Amino acid sequence: MNRLAEIAALAGVSPSTVSRALSRPELVAERTRRRIMNAVEATGFRQNEVARSLKQQTSRTIGLVVTDLNPFHATLVKGVQDTAERNDLNVILFTSDDSAAREREALSILRSHMPQGLILIPSAHTALHAQLLRGLTVVELDRQSGMDGAHTVQVNNRAGARDAVRHLIAQGHQRIGAIFGQLHVSTAQERHQGFRDALAEGGVAYDETLVRYGNDLEPSGRAAALELLDVSPGARPTALFVSNHEMAVGAIIAMRSLGLKLPRDISLTSFDDSRLMLLHEPPISVVAQPTYELGVRACEVLIAALADGDVPHHVRLDAPFIARGSVAPP
């Protein structure tokens, strides 16, 4: 349902009456006009933006909401932006900081601009904002919320994590620690499952005391790594899998503060590649997400979904494991 039709359905009038009420209000009865404006308010649109879009007949704008602007998300944004420009689309960008209030504000403002569609990295709170997403074509990028009707573009998180931990086991590690994001986030769930898959496959017992959870940001990775590593050598894991780049940076900082050397004292693998992972000495073994391509594909999926209606699009890209110098036998 397009924006005009959505307002019309809520107000119980025809789309042409909505258009007339917004562009020539003097031609519409006051009671009908009030119903229409109440519907405009209920949908989260702003009257002036609705009227402008009606006059232009179409919007060449898409919305993009990301949880942060770290290097990973900045590369995603670049992929979306470049693809949008090639298709004569403008992008309105917001960050939510994984905050319910900021995500709601971003979605409300975007709806007022009547975008053709939305690319969204969902937060744990996205389901609370279903009304603001109603009638809008949505592509969920990187994560998925489980929202009905959403298109999705992600990587094979479970397989990537499994490959990274398989590598540790192949090098002889049996006492493997891990740092994950919060398990209510789909990426953390899938990478956690891949970790457990590899342990079970390799005959290594899952030890909850060697697992910590952060919030995907550097300080939480540092704190989690200190909990795991600032212990006696016999209680310390011999290898560590960290489920995203920012927390891996925090873990490396923690290792340095404890005087631990890679891979002499501990081995490390991480999800996400970056220049820092290559520049570190030794370079860090990683699951390399095709980050720019994820942004490109998300925009392409949105354009395709706008063209062919309700046919769901679900894309999973491979994230290969790259072995480097941060892993050695215990």
Backbone hydrogen bonds, N-H to C=O, Kabsch-Sander energy under -0.5 kcal/mol:
donor,donor_aa,acceptor,acceptor_aa,energy
6,E,2,N,-2.2
7,I,3,R,-2.2
8,A,4,L,-2.3
9,A,5,A,-2.6
10,L,6,E,-2.0
11,A,7,I,-2.1
12,G,8,A,-1.4
13,V,8,A,-2.1
17,T,14,S,-0.5
18,V,14,S,-1.7
19,S,15,P,-2.5
20,R,16,S,-2.2
21,A,17,T,-2.6
22,L,18,V,-1.8
23,S,19,S,-2.2
24,R,20,R,-2.9
27,L,24,R,-2.3
28,V,25,P,-1.7
33,R,29,A,-2.8
34,R,30,E,-2.4
35,R,31,R,-1.8
36,I,32,T,-2.2
37,M,33,R,-2.4
38,N,34,R,-2.3
39,A,35,R,-1.9
40,V,36,I,-2.3
41,E,37,M,-2.2
42,A,38,N,-2.3
43,T,39,A,-1.8
44,G,40,V,-0.5
44,G,41,E,-1.1
45,F,40,V,-1.4
50,V,46,R,-2.5
51,A,47,Q,-2.6
52,R,48,N,-2.1
53,S,49,E,-2.3
54,L,50,V,-2.4
55,K,51,A,-2.1
56,Q,52,R,-2.0
57,Q,53,S,-0.9
62,I,90,N,-2.7
63,G,117,G,-2.5
64,L,92,I,-2.4
65,V,119,I,-2.3
66,V,94,F,-2.4
74,A,70,N,-2.7
75,T,71,P,-1.7
76,L,72,F,-1.8
77,V,73,H,-2.7
78,K,74,A,-1.9
79,G,75,T,-2.0
80,V,76,L,-2.2
81,Q,77,V,-3.1
82,D,78,K,-2.6
83,T,79,G,-1.6
84,A,80,V,-2.6
85,E,81,Q,-2.5
86,R,82,D,-1.7
87,N,83,T,-0.9
87,N,84,A,-0.8
88,D,85,E,-1.7
89,L,84,A,-2.5
90,N,60,R,-3.5
92,I,62,I,-2.3
93,L,91,V,-0.6
94,F,64,L,-2.4
96,S,66,V,-2.4
97,D,67,T,-0.7
99,S,96,S,-2.3
103,E,99,S,-2.4
104,R,100,A,-2.4
105,E,101,A,-2.3
106,A,102,R,-2.4
107,L,103,E,-2.5
108,S,104,R,-2.4
109,I,105,E,-2.4
110,L,106,A,-2.5
111,R,107,L,-2.5
112,S,108,S,-1.4
113,H,109,I,-0.7
113,H,110,L,-1.4
114,M,111,R,-1.6
116,Q,61,T,-3.3
117,G,61,T,-0.6
118,L,137,T,-2.6
119,I,63,G,-2.6
120,L,139,V,-2.9
121,I,65,V,-2.8
126,T,123,S,-1.1
128,L,125,H,-1.7
129,H,126,T,-1.9
130,A,127,A,-1.1
132,L,129,H,-0.7
133,L,129,H,-0.9
133,L,130,A,-0.6
134,R,130,A,-0.8
134,R,131,Q,-0.7
136,L,133,L,-2.0
137,T,116,Q,-0.5
138,V,136,L,-0.5
139,V,118,L,-2.7
140,E,138,V,-0.5
140,E,151,H,-3.7
141,L,120,L,-2.3
141,L,139,V,-0.6
142,D,153,V,-2.5
143,R,141,L,-2.5
150,A,147,M,-1.5
151,H,138,V,-2.7
152,T,313,H,-2.2
153,V,140,E,-2.4
154,Q,315,V,-2.4
156,N,317,L,-2.1
157,N,155,V,-2.0
160,G,156,N,-2.3
161,A,157,N,-2.4
162,R,158,R,-2.2
163,D,159,A,-2.3
164,A,160,G,-1.9
165,V,161,A,-2.2
166,R,162,R,-2.4
167,H,163,D,-1.7
168,L,164,A,-1.3
169,I,165,V,-2.3
170,A,166,R,-2.7
171,Q,167,H,-1.2
172,G,169,I,-1.8
173,H,168,L,-2.1
176,I,174,Q,-1.0
177,G,175,R,-0.5
177,G,239,A,-2.9
178,A,210,L,-2.2
179,I,241,F,-2.2
180,F,212,R,-2.5
185,V,182,Q,-2.0
189,Q,185,V,-2.2
190,E,186,S,-2.6
191,R,187,T,-2.4
192,H,188,A,-2.4
193,Q,189,Q,-2.1
194,G,190,E,-2.1
195,F,191,R,-2.2
196,R,192,H,-2.1
197,D,193,Q,-2.5
198,A,194,G,-2.2
199,L,195,F,-2.0
200,A,196,R,-2.5
201,E,197,D,-2.6
202,G,198,A,-2.1
203,G,200,A,-1.0
204,V,199,L,-2.9
208,E,206,Y,-0.6
210,L,207,D,-2.0
211,V,208,E,-1.6
212,R,178,A,-2.3
214,G,180,F,-3.3
220,S,217,L,-0.5
221,G,217,L,-1.6
222,R,218,E,-2.3
223,A,219,P,-2.5
224,A,220,S,-2.4
225,A,221,G,-2.3
226,L,222,R,-2.2
227,E,223,A,-1.8
228,L,224,A,-1.7
229,L,225,A,-2.6
230,D,226,L,-2.5
231,V,229,L,-2.1
235,A,232,S,-1.5
236,R,232,S,-1.0
238,T,175,R,-2.2
239,A,175,R,-1.2
240,L,267,S,-1.8
241,F,177,G,-2.1
242,V,269,T,-2.3
243,S,179,I,-2.6
248,A,244,N,-1.8
249,V,245,H,-2.3
250,G,246,E,-1.8
251,A,247,M,-2.2
252,I,248,A,-2.4
253,I,249,V,-2.2
254,A,250,G,-2.1
255,M,251,A,-2.4
256,R,252,I,-2.2
257,S,253,I,-2.2
258,L,254,A,-1.3
259,G,256,R,-1.3
260,L,255,M,-2.7
265,D,261,K,-3.0
266,I,261,K,-1.2
267,S,238,T,-2.0
268,L,326,S,-1.8
269,T,240,L,-2.4
270,S,285,S,-1.9
271,F,242,V,-2.0
272,D,287,V,-3.0
278,L,274,S,-1.3
279,L,275,R,-2.7
280,H,276,L,-2.0
284,I,277,M,-2.5
285,S,268,L,-0.8
286,V,322,I,-1.7
287,V,270,S,-2.3
288,A,286,V,-0.7
288,A,320,P,-2.9
289,Q,287,V,-0.9
291,T,289,Q,-2.1
294,L,290,P,-2.1
295,G,291,T,-1.6
296,V,292,Y,-2.2
297,R,293,E,-3.1
298,A,294,L,-2.2
299,C,295,G,-1.9
300,E,296,V,-2.4
301,V,297,R,-2.9
302,L,298,A,-2.1
303,I,299,C,-2.3
304,A,300,E,-2.4
305,A,301,V,-2.8
306,L,302,L,-2.3
307,A,303,I,-1.2
308,D,304,A,-2.2
309,G,305,A,-0.9
311,V,308,D,-0.8
315,V,152,T,-2.7
317,L,154,Q,-2.6
322,I,286,V,-3.5
323,A,321,F,-0.5
326,S,283,P,-0.8
327,V,324,R,-0.7
